[in-house]
């Protein structure tokens, strides 16, 4: 395919940027609304109070023999079985039609938590337990954190344009709607990605990214903020008010606003432009480019990434066998992925390739 001229690239980039901003506002807004509407309900429970019911489709948990049964989300099921020392594939195989398999899993879980004891945080939404966590888990409230991110973006002219969410993890991305050309003919915008999970499916983080406008590839890298969810133990109450954990969130709200303003400033953008220029210079091989992240890819993803990297495409991907092309090849694959969580993971892996420049 023939490479476009400079004027064509900029014309297409401007049109794409207008469409991204126009279409993205509603997309990001829907995800933001979802975060504010789905507030976790918390229970601190003792291990010996847990009772389990296993079916061929799910596992349910009771707190005490007379309480209602709560269905476990697959993520919470994985956390629950991991804490009991039961390998997840085996535990899932016991959620089967055979009664003896169901009884075996139920027995193992009950024996473990009866004898191991301990205190745990169960977080639920929509009547479903989505997180089974340590009682020391620091519960950062996503709502003020996301509000601080959106407010910080607005203060510097950045626009939320994309949101990706599943039941346990959320990402919102924002861009400065201004075209940059770190490399002649490579029109792009810079932005930030906000990521969090209220259920232990990832730590809180804000990452910088570059979005290549010709093909809308976008890799997420350069983690700016990580918060491990650890804190003091909570009392044995069943439910907690906002006041209980608002103090834990307050500091991170302030840090979020500061990081947004500093990470999309002139100096930071120039630093990332330099990293892109370095990634564009000099040839590399597929094995070398993907060496640091290859283990994070499935066999099918490795095959697709190699085909994209070594192929002849020069419009959807930048030309040359460079780290810049490798990063864009993987982010291109990420954007074709239907699974929201896997899309985030592949975008982050693409950023790691770029950071190796």
VEXPADREN-546884 format. One record per residue (C-alpha): residue number from 1; x, y, z. Coordinates in Angstrom, 3 decimals. Layout:
N
<site nr="NUM" X="X" Y="Y" Z="Z"/>
...
This chain:
357
<site nr="1" X="0.000" Y="0.000" Z="0.000"/>
<site nr="2" X="1.387" Y="3.416" Z="-0.961"/>
<site nr="3" X="2.316" Y="5.717" Z="1.899"/>
<site nr="4" X="0.292" Y="8.929" Z="2.160"/>
<site nr="5" X="1.822" Y="12.345" Z="1.645"/>
<site nr="6" X="2.302" Y="14.778" Z="4.514"/>
<site nr="7" X="-0.717" Y="16.928" Z="3.618"/>
<site nr="8" X="-2.932" Y="13.839" Z="3.321"/>
<site nr="9" X="-1.768" Y="12.593" Z="6.712"/>
<site nr="10" X="-2.557" Y="15.882" Z="8.444"/>
<site nr="11" X="-5.946" Y="16.207" Z="6.726"/>
<site nr="12" X="-6.904" Y="12.697" Z="7.756"/>
<site nr="13" X="-5.569" Y="13.294" Z="11.282"/>
<site nr="14" X="-7.670" Y="16.439" Z="11.723"/>
<site nr="15" X="-10.788" Y="14.624" Z="10.524"/>
<site nr="16" X="-10.080" Y="11.675" Z="12.820"/>
<site nr="17" X="-9.470" Y="13.947" Z="15.803"/>
<site nr="18" X="-12.796" Y="15.717" Z="15.280"/>
<site nr="19" X="-14.568" Y="12.350" Z="15.078"/>
<site nr="20" X="-12.764" Y="10.995" Z="18.144"/>
<site nr="21" X="-13.802" Y="13.975" Z="20.235"/>
<site nr="22" X="-17.375" Y="14.005" Z="18.897"/>
<site nr="23" X="-17.988" Y="10.273" Z="19.292"/>
<site nr="24" X="-15.961" Y="9.820" Z="22.437"/>
<site nr="25" X="-17.746" Y="12.221" Z="24.743"/>
<site nr="26" X="-20.820" Y="10.001" Z="24.914"/>
<site nr="27" X="-18.772" Y="6.800" Z="25.198"/>
<site nr="28" X="-16.681" Y="8.080" Z="28.097"/>
<site nr="29" X="-19.734" Y="9.665" Z="29.693"/>
<site nr="30" X="-21.553" Y="6.339" Z="29.766"/>
<site nr="31" X="-18.664" Y="4.643" Z="31.589"/>
<site nr="32" X="-18.281" Y="7.554" Z="34.014"/>
<site nr="33" X="-21.999" Y="7.348" Z="34.827"/>
<site nr="34" X="-21.623" Y="3.620" Z="35.417"/>
<site nr="35" X="-18.884" Y="4.220" Z="37.989"/>
<site nr="36" X="-21.048" Y="6.703" Z="39.879"/>
<site nr="37" X="-24.116" Y="4.459" Z="39.775"/>
<site nr="38" X="-22.487" Y="1.166" Z="40.810"/>
<site nr="39" X="-21.344" Y="1.813" Z="44.359"/>
<site nr="40" X="-19.969" Y="-1.274" Z="46.166"/>
<site nr="41" X="-21.697" Y="-2.542" Z="49.309"/>
<site nr="42" X="-19.242" Y="-3.869" Z="51.899"/>
<site nr="43" X="-19.367" Y="-6.587" Z="54.526"/>
<site nr="44" X="-16.583" Y="-7.619" Z="56.885"/>
<site nr="45" X="-17.071" Y="-11.332" Z="57.584"/>
<site nr="46" X="-15.349" Y="-14.002" Z="59.661"/>
<site nr="47" X="-14.216" Y="-17.153" Z="57.884"/>
<site nr="48" X="-16.035" Y="-19.486" Z="60.238"/>
<site nr="49" X="-19.352" Y="-17.721" Z="59.513"/>
<site nr="50" X="-19.214" Y="-18.498" Z="55.771"/>
<site nr="51" X="-21.442" Y="-21.175" Z="54.264"/>
<site nr="52" X="-21.304" Y="-22.270" Z="50.634"/>
<site nr="53" X="-23.739" Y="-23.618" Z="48.064"/>
<site nr="54" X="-22.306" Y="-25.029" Z="44.832"/>
<site nr="55" X="-24.287" Y="-25.634" Z="41.635"/>
<site nr="56" X="-23.226" Y="-26.519" Z="38.109"/>
<site nr="57" X="-23.408" Y="-22.852" Z="37.149"/>
<site nr="58" X="-22.187" Y="-20.901" Z="40.175"/>
<site nr="59" X="-21.141" Y="-20.836" Z="43.807"/>
<site nr="60" X="-23.153" Y="-18.913" Z="46.404"/>
<site nr="61" X="-22.091" Y="-17.685" Z="49.823"/>
<site nr="62" X="-24.089" Y="-17.200" Z="53.019"/>
<site nr="63" X="-22.905" Y="-15.354" Z="56.111"/>
<site nr="64" X="-24.436" Y="-17.481" Z="58.847"/>
<site nr="65" X="-26.996" Y="-20.223" Z="58.277"/>
<site nr="66" X="-30.048" Y="-17.958" Z="58.183"/>
<site nr="67" X="-28.814" Y="-15.239" Z="55.805"/>
<site nr="68" X="-29.624" Y="-14.889" Z="52.127"/>
<site nr="69" X="-27.325" Y="-16.589" Z="49.601"/>
<site nr="70" X="-25.148" Y="-14.241" Z="47.510"/>
<site nr="71" X="-23.924" Y="-15.348" Z="44.061"/>
<site nr="72" X="-20.199" Y="-15.005" Z="43.423"/>
<site nr="73" X="-18.869" Y="-13.217" Z="40.356"/>
<site nr="74" X="-16.187" Y="-15.277" Z="38.592"/>
<site nr="75" X="-13.537" Y="-12.803" Z="39.814"/>
<site nr="76" X="-14.626" Y="-13.178" Z="43.451"/>
<site nr="77" X="-14.822" Y="-16.959" Z="42.993"/>
<site nr="78" X="-11.174" Y="-16.946" Z="41.884"/>
<site nr="79" X="-10.176" Y="-14.866" Z="44.925"/>
<site nr="80" X="-12.153" Y="-17.123" Z="47.287"/>
<site nr="81" X="-10.682" Y="-20.388" Z="45.983"/>
<site nr="82" X="-7.154" Y="-18.976" Z="45.815"/>
<site nr="83" X="-7.308" Y="-18.064" Z="49.509"/>
<site nr="84" X="-8.473" Y="-21.619" Z="50.229"/>
<site nr="85" X="-5.528" Y="-23.072" Z="48.300"/>
<site nr="86" X="-7.750" Y="-24.702" Z="45.671"/>
<site nr="87" X="-6.356" Y="-24.354" Z="42.112"/>
<site nr="88" X="-8.827" Y="-22.318" Z="40.083"/>
<site nr="89" X="-9.120" Y="-24.716" Z="37.098"/>
<site nr="90" X="-9.877" Y="-27.573" Z="39.501"/>
<site nr="91" X="-12.376" Y="-25.472" Z="41.461"/>
<site nr="92" X="-14.182" Y="-24.559" Z="38.243"/>
<site nr="93" X="-14.280" Y="-28.208" Z="37.194"/>
<site nr="94" X="-16.196" Y="-28.974" Z="40.394"/>
<site nr="95" X="-18.969" Y="-26.577" Z="39.395"/>
<site nr="96" X="-20.455" Y="-29.435" Z="37.395"/>
<site nr="97" X="-23.759" Y="-31.343" Z="37.137"/>
<site nr="98" X="-22.439" Y="-34.247" Z="39.226"/>
<site nr="99" X="-23.599" Y="-33.891" Z="42.828"/>
<site nr="100" X="-20.385" Y="-35.385" Z="44.235"/>
<site nr="101" X="-18.278" Y="-32.705" Z="42.553"/>
<site nr="102" X="-20.440" Y="-29.932" Z="43.962"/>
<site nr="103" X="-20.318" Y="-31.520" Z="47.413"/>
<site nr="104" X="-16.523" Y="-31.850" Z="47.250"/>
<site nr="105" X="-15.980" Y="-28.159" Z="46.478"/>
<site nr="106" X="-18.498" Y="-27.140" Z="49.123"/>
<site nr="107" X="-16.734" Y="-29.351" Z="51.693"/>
<site nr="108" X="-13.246" Y="-28.036" Z="50.852"/>
<site nr="109" X="-14.293" Y="-24.408" Z="51.094"/>
<site nr="110" X="-16.194" Y="-24.852" Z="54.334"/>
<site nr="111" X="-13.411" Y="-26.878" Z="55.993"/>
<site nr="112" X="-10.801" Y="-24.325" Z="55.002"/>
<site nr="113" X="-12.653" Y="-21.250" Z="56.211"/>
<site nr="114" X="-13.979" Y="-22.987" Z="59.344"/>
<site nr="115" X="-10.469" Y="-23.951" Z="60.419"/>
<site nr="116" X="-8.397" Y="-21.153" Z="58.922"/>
<site nr="117" X="-10.714" Y="-18.465" Z="60.266"/>
<site nr="118" X="-9.635" Y="-14.914" Z="59.468"/>
<site nr="119" X="-11.560" Y="-11.823" Z="58.492"/>
<site nr="120" X="-12.490" Y="-10.888" Z="54.937"/>
<site nr="121" X="-14.023" Y="-8.038" Z="52.992"/>
<site nr="122" X="-16.837" Y="-9.004" Z="50.635"/>
<site nr="123" X="-17.703" Y="-6.274" Z="48.130"/>
<site nr="124" X="-20.910" Y="-6.582" Z="46.159"/>
<site nr="125" X="-22.914" Y="-4.688" Z="43.551"/>
<site nr="126" X="-26.225" Y="-5.538" Z="41.951"/>
<site nr="127" X="-26.738" Y="-8.329" Z="44.490"/>
<site nr="128" X="-23.579" Y="-10.125" Z="43.345"/>
<site nr="129" X="-20.321" Y="-10.513" Z="45.291"/>
<site nr="130" X="-17.628" Y="-9.179" Z="42.971"/>
<site nr="131" X="-14.670" Y="-9.081" Z="45.347"/>
<site nr="132" X="-13.498" Y="-11.389" Z="48.151"/>
<site nr="133" X="-10.590" Y="-9.558" Z="49.736"/>
<site nr="134" X="-8.452" Y="-9.120" Z="52.814"/>
<site nr="135" X="-10.047" Y="-7.074" Z="55.561"/>
<site nr="136" X="-6.930" Y="-4.859" Z="55.231"/>
<site nr="137" X="-7.878" Y="-3.905" Z="51.675"/>
<site nr="138" X="-7.752" Y="-0.129" Z="51.392"/>
<site nr="139" X="-11.061" Y="0.812" Z="49.849"/>
<site nr="140" X="-10.364" Y="3.762" Z="47.606"/>
<site nr="141" X="-13.678" Y="5.201" Z="46.425"/>
<site nr="142" X="-13.627" Y="5.348" Z="42.623"/>
<site nr="143" X="-16.142" Y="8.181" Z="42.427"/>
<site nr="144" X="-14.101" Y="11.082" Z="43.880"/>
<site nr="145" X="-10.959" Y="9.713" Z="42.216"/>
<site nr="146" X="-12.592" Y="9.699" Z="38.787"/>
<site nr="147" X="-14.153" Y="13.076" Z="39.488"/>
<site nr="148" X="-10.684" Y="14.463" Z="40.276"/>
<site nr="149" X="-9.312" Y="12.957" Z="37.063"/>
<site nr="150" X="-12.082" Y="14.449" Z="34.915"/>
<site nr="151" X="-11.784" Y="17.808" Z="36.686"/>
<site nr="152" X="-8.007" Y="17.856" Z="36.250"/>
<site nr="153" X="-8.391" Y="17.063" Z="32.563"/>
<site nr="154" X="-10.905" Y="19.858" Z="32.104"/>
<site nr="155" X="-8.561" Y="22.365" Z="33.767"/>
<site nr="156" X="-5.899" Y="21.779" Z="31.082"/>
<site nr="157" X="-8.241" Y="21.390" Z="28.125"/>
<site nr="158" X="-8.150" Y="17.582" Z="27.930"/>
<site nr="159" X="-11.314" Y="15.770" Z="26.853"/>
<site nr="160" X="-12.470" Y="12.304" Z="28.030"/>
<site nr="161" X="-13.002" Y="10.331" Z="24.818"/>
<site nr="162" X="-13.063" Y="6.640" Z="25.667"/>
<site nr="163" X="-14.285" Y="4.430" Z="28.459"/>
<site nr="164" X="-13.815" Y="0.691" Z="28.828"/>
<site nr="165" X="-15.450" Y="-1.177" Z="31.683"/>
<site nr="166" X="-16.543" Y="-4.571" Z="32.830"/>
<site nr="167" X="-18.118" Y="-5.555" Z="36.153"/>
<site nr="168" X="-14.858" Y="-5.396" Z="38.127"/>
<site nr="169" X="-12.532" Y="-2.976" Z="36.316"/>
<site nr="170" X="-12.771" Y="0.456" Z="34.663"/>
<site nr="171" X="-10.623" Y="2.616" Z="32.409"/>
<site nr="172" X="-11.316" Y="6.148" Z="31.157"/>
<site nr="173" X="-9.024" Y="7.861" Z="28.654"/>
<site nr="174" X="-8.689" Y="11.578" Z="27.919"/>
<site nr="175" X="-6.703" Y="13.479" Z="25.277"/>
<site nr="176" X="-5.399" Y="16.968" Z="24.619"/>
<site nr="177" X="-7.229" Y="17.713" Z="21.330"/>
<site nr="178" X="-4.085" Y="19.063" Z="19.641"/>
<site nr="179" X="-2.127" Y="17.308" Z="16.882"/>
<site nr="180" X="1.588" Y="16.665" Z="17.470"/>
<site nr="181" X="4.175" Y="15.328" Z="15.023"/>
<site nr="182" X="7.094" Y="13.810" Z="16.949"/>
<site nr="183" X="8.068" Y="12.172" Z="13.652"/>
<site nr="184" X="7.285" Y="13.794" Z="10.273"/>
<site nr="185" X="4.093" Y="12.242" Z="8.980"/>
<site nr="186" X="3.196" Y="10.649" Z="12.332"/>
<site nr="187" X="0.267" Y="12.774" Z="13.516"/>
<site nr="188" X="-0.870" Y="11.945" Z="17.040"/>
<site nr="189" X="-2.376" Y="13.223" Z="20.246"/>
<site nr="190" X="-1.255" Y="12.659" Z="23.822"/>
<site nr="191" X="-3.448" Y="11.717" Z="26.730"/>
<site nr="192" X="-3.919" Y="9.947" Z="30.030"/>
<site nr="193" X="-5.663" Y="6.717" Z="31.019"/>
<site nr="194" X="-7.376" Y="6.383" Z="34.407"/>
<site nr="195" X="-7.624" Y="2.786" Z="35.650"/>
<site nr="196" X="-9.139" Y="1.356" Z="38.798"/>
<site nr="197" X="-10.869" Y="-1.667" Z="40.252"/>
<site nr="198" X="-13.027" Y="-1.595" Z="43.360"/>
<site nr="199" X="-12.702" Y="-5.371" Z="43.569"/>
<site nr="200" X="-8.968" Y="-6.107" Z="43.532"/>
<site nr="201" X="-8.709" Y="-6.679" Z="39.763"/>
<site nr="202" X="-5.877" Y="-4.156" Z="39.461"/>
<site nr="203" X="-4.327" Y="-1.273" Z="41.363"/>
<site nr="204" X="-5.303" Y="2.355" Z="40.942"/>
<site nr="205" X="-3.210" Y="3.998" Z="38.260"/>
<site nr="206" X="-2.898" Y="6.865" Z="35.812"/>
<site nr="207" X="-0.846" Y="6.232" Z="32.671"/>
<site nr="208" X="0.247" Y="8.392" Z="29.762"/>
<site nr="209" X="-0.375" Y="7.284" Z="26.183"/>
<site nr="210" X="-0.013" Y="8.351" Z="22.581"/>
<site nr="211" X="-2.814" Y="7.917" Z="20.043"/>
<site nr="212" X="-1.770" Y="7.610" Z="16.395"/>
<site nr="213" X="-4.556" Y="9.393" Z="14.548"/>
<site nr="214" X="-4.167" Y="7.798" Z="11.131"/>
<site nr="215" X="-5.207" Y="4.413" Z="12.519"/>
<site nr="216" X="-6.291" Y="5.258" Z="16.079"/>
<site nr="217" X="-3.795" Y="2.878" Z="17.650"/>
<site nr="218" X="-3.172" Y="3.861" Z="21.235"/>
<site nr="219" X="-0.686" Y="2.328" Z="23.628"/>
<site nr="220" X="-0.838" Y="2.889" Z="27.376"/>
<site nr="221" X="2.433" Y="3.146" Z="29.258"/>
<site nr="222" X="4.506" Y="5.120" Z="31.756"/>
<site nr="223" X="2.561" Y="4.410" Z="34.911"/>
<site nr="224" X="2.264" Y="7.623" Z="36.900"/>
<site nr="225" X="0.522" Y="6.489" Z="40.046"/>
<site nr="226" X="-0.019" Y="3.169" Z="41.754"/>
<site nr="227" X="-1.780" Y="2.629" Z="45.045"/>
<site nr="228" X="-1.664" Y="-0.731" Z="46.770"/>
<site nr="229" X="-4.949" Y="-1.317" Z="48.588"/>
<site nr="230" X="-3.630" Y="-1.816" Z="52.105"/>
<site nr="231" X="-4.696" Y="-0.081" Z="55.275"/>
<site nr="232" X="-5.752" Y="-0.545" Z="58.877"/>
<site nr="233" X="-8.227" Y="-3.176" Z="59.947"/>
<site nr="234" X="-11.855" Y="-2.206" Z="60.154"/>
<site nr="235" X="-14.266" Y="-2.996" Z="62.983"/>
<site nr="236" X="-16.660" Y="-5.922" Z="62.753"/>
<site nr="237" X="-19.582" Y="-3.883" Z="61.403"/>
<site nr="238" X="-21.559" Y="-5.242" Z="58.488"/>
<site nr="239" X="-21.815" Y="-2.049" Z="56.433"/>
<site nr="240" X="-19.740" Y="1.111" Z="56.362"/>
<site nr="241" X="-20.610" Y="4.685" Z="55.529"/>
<site nr="242" X="-18.720" Y="6.950" Z="53.147"/>
<site nr="243" X="-17.106" Y="8.579" Z="56.172"/>
<site nr="244" X="-15.296" Y="5.355" Z="57.086"/>
<site nr="245" X="-12.993" Y="5.375" Z="54.087"/>
<site nr="246" X="-13.274" Y="8.994" Z="52.808"/>
<site nr="247" X="-10.074" Y="9.920" Z="54.635"/>
<site nr="248" X="-8.172" Y="7.145" Z="52.813"/>
<site nr="249" X="-9.337" Y="8.474" Z="49.467"/>
<site nr="250" X="-8.707" Y="12.174" Z="50.140"/>
<site nr="251" X="-4.945" Y="12.067" Z="49.645"/>
<site nr="252" X="-5.254" Y="10.135" Z="46.399"/>
<site nr="253" X="-7.815" Y="12.633" Z="45.087"/>
<site nr="254" X="-5.284" Y="15.439" Z="45.553"/>
<site nr="255" X="-2.505" Y="13.377" Z="43.944"/>
<site nr="256" X="-4.749" Y="12.555" Z="40.987"/>
<site nr="257" X="-5.406" Y="16.202" Z="40.176"/>
<site nr="258" X="-1.692" Y="17.065" Z="40.493"/>
<site nr="259" X="-0.580" Y="14.199" Z="38.244"/>
<site nr="260" X="-3.096" Y="15.069" Z="35.514"/>
<site nr="261" X="-1.836" Y="18.639" Z="35.361"/>
<site nr="262" X="1.852" Y="17.729" Z="35.375"/>
<site nr="263" X="1.738" Y="14.713" Z="33.048"/>
<site nr="264" X="0.085" Y="16.506" Z="30.124"/>
<site nr="265" X="2.218" Y="19.640" Z="30.451"/>
<site nr="266" X="4.602" Y="20.912" Z="27.774"/>
<site nr="267" X="7.706" Y="19.345" Z="29.315"/>
<site nr="268" X="6.081" Y="15.940" Z="29.749"/>
<site nr="269" X="4.764" Y="15.881" Z="26.175"/>
<site nr="270" X="8.200" Y="16.761" Z="24.816"/>
<site nr="271" X="9.734" Y="13.945" Z="26.870"/>
<site nr="272" X="7.292" Y="11.434" Z="25.421"/>
<site nr="273" X="7.838" Y="12.812" Z="21.922"/>
<site nr="274" X="11.542" Y="12.148" Z="22.386"/>
<site nr="275" X="10.807" Y="8.555" Z="23.481"/>
<site nr="276" X="8.729" Y="8.043" Z="20.327"/>
<site nr="277" X="11.523" Y="9.428" Z="18.150"/>
<site nr="278" X="13.974" Y="7.033" Z="19.801"/>
<site nr="279" X="11.594" Y="4.107" Z="19.277"/>
<site nr="280" X="11.290" Y="5.091" Z="15.599"/>
<site nr="281" X="15.050" Y="5.069" Z="15.012"/>
<site nr="282" X="16.967" Y="1.882" Z="14.331"/>
<site nr="283" X="15.696" Y="-1.536" Z="13.318"/>
<site nr="284" X="14.743" Y="-4.348" Z="15.655"/>
<site nr="285" X="13.454" Y="-7.902" Z="15.323"/>
<site nr="286" X="10.135" Y="-9.317" Z="16.441"/>
<site nr="287" X="11.863" Y="-11.516" Z="19.026"/>
<site nr="288" X="13.734" Y="-8.563" Z="20.521"/>
<site nr="289" X="10.806" Y="-6.138" Z="20.436"/>
<site nr="290" X="8.373" Y="-8.555" Z="22.078"/>
<site nr="291" X="10.921" Y="-10.240" Z="24.325"/>
<site nr="292" X="9.882" Y="-8.407" Z="27.490"/>
<site nr="293" X="6.156" Y="-8.928" Z="27.048"/>
<site nr="294" X="5.904" Y="-12.125" Z="25.017"/>
<site nr="295" X="4.935" Y="-14.196" Z="28.040"/>
<site nr="296" X="1.925" Y="-11.917" Z="28.543"/>
<site nr="297" X="0.517" Y="-12.862" Z="25.130"/>
<site nr="298" X="-1.403" Y="-15.964" Z="24.168"/>
<site nr="299" X="-0.111" Y="-18.068" Z="21.291"/>
<site nr="300" X="-2.767" Y="-16.610" Z="18.986"/>
<site nr="301" X="-1.888" Y="-13.060" Z="20.058"/>
<site nr="302" X="1.823" Y="-13.698" Z="19.471"/>
<site nr="303" X="1.048" Y="-14.991" Z="15.992"/>
<site nr="304" X="-1.157" Y="-11.992" Z="15.172"/>
<site nr="305" X="1.421" Y="-9.554" Z="16.534"/>
<site nr="306" X="4.219" Y="-11.154" Z="14.514"/>
<site nr="307" X="2.155" Y="-11.103" Z="11.323"/>
<site nr="308" X="1.311" Y="-7.433" Z="11.847"/>
<site nr="309" X="4.885" Y="-6.451" Z="12.717"/>
<site nr="310" X="6.471" Y="-8.326" Z="9.807"/>
<site nr="311" X="3.700" Y="-7.560" Z="7.297"/>
<site nr="312" X="3.593" Y="-4.934" Z="4.556"/>
<site nr="313" X="0.938" Y="-2.646" Z="6.104"/>
<site nr="314" X="2.212" Y="0.962" Z="6.272"/>
<site nr="315" X="-1.005" Y="2.943" Z="6.732"/>
<site nr="316" X="-2.556" Y="1.319" Z="9.763"/>
<site nr="317" X="0.951" Y="0.751" Z="11.128"/>
<site nr="318" X="4.056" Y="2.956" Z="10.860"/>
<site nr="319" X="6.687" Y="1.739" Z="8.380"/>
<site nr="320" X="9.961" Y="0.043" Z="9.323"/>
<site nr="321" X="10.891" Y="-2.770" Z="11.697"/>
<site nr="322" X="11.106" Y="-0.541" Z="14.769"/>
<site nr="323" X="9.940" Y="-0.530" Z="18.396"/>
<site nr="324" X="7.436" Y="2.128" Z="17.361"/>
<site nr="325" X="5.909" Y="-0.246" Z="14.792"/>
<site nr="326" X="5.972" Y="-3.118" Z="17.313"/>
<site nr="327" X="4.113" Y="-1.065" Z="19.906"/>
<site nr="328" X="1.512" Y="0.019" Z="17.371"/>
<site nr="329" X="1.107" Y="-3.545" Z="16.069"/>
<site nr="330" X="0.121" Y="-4.754" Z="19.520"/>
<site nr="331" X="-2.166" Y="-1.792" Z="20.234"/>
<site nr="332" X="-3.825" Y="-2.415" Z="16.868"/>
<site nr="333" X="-4.540" Y="-5.988" Z="17.962"/>
<site nr="334" X="-5.815" Y="-4.677" Z="21.308"/>
<site nr="335" X="-8.337" Y="-2.431" Z="19.582"/>
<site nr="336" X="-9.753" Y="-5.460" Z="17.735"/>
<site nr="337" X="-10.316" Y="-7.339" Z="20.996"/>
<site nr="338" X="-13.909" Y="-7.559" Z="22.224"/>
<site nr="339" X="-13.022" Y="-8.423" Z="25.822"/>
<site nr="340" X="-12.740" Y="-5.104" Z="27.690"/>
<site nr="341" X="-10.249" Y="-6.293" Z="30.287"/>
<site nr="342" X="-7.992" Y="-8.005" Z="27.760"/>
<site nr="343" X="-8.025" Y="-4.855" Z="25.636"/>
<site nr="344" X="-6.636" Y="-2.876" Z="28.594"/>
<site nr="345" X="-3.960" Y="-5.503" Z="29.255"/>
<site nr="346" X="-2.787" Y="-5.514" Z="25.628"/>
<site nr="347" X="-2.711" Y="-1.707" Z="25.490"/>
<site nr="348" X="-0.532" Y="-1.684" Z="28.583"/>
<site nr="349" X="1.760" Y="-4.313" Z="27.069"/>
<site nr="350" X="2.099" Y="-2.132" Z="23.968"/>
<site nr="351" X="3.227" Y="0.710" Z="26.202"/>
<site nr="352" X="5.907" Y="-1.510" Z="27.756"/>
<site nr="353" X="7.368" Y="-2.133" Z="24.305"/>
<site nr="354" X="7.661" Y="1.602" Z="23.752"/>
<site nr="355" X="9.224" Y="2.180" Z="27.172"/>
<site nr="356" X="12.032" Y="-0.192" Z="26.198"/>
<site nr="357" X="13.288" Y="2.298" Z="23.623"/>
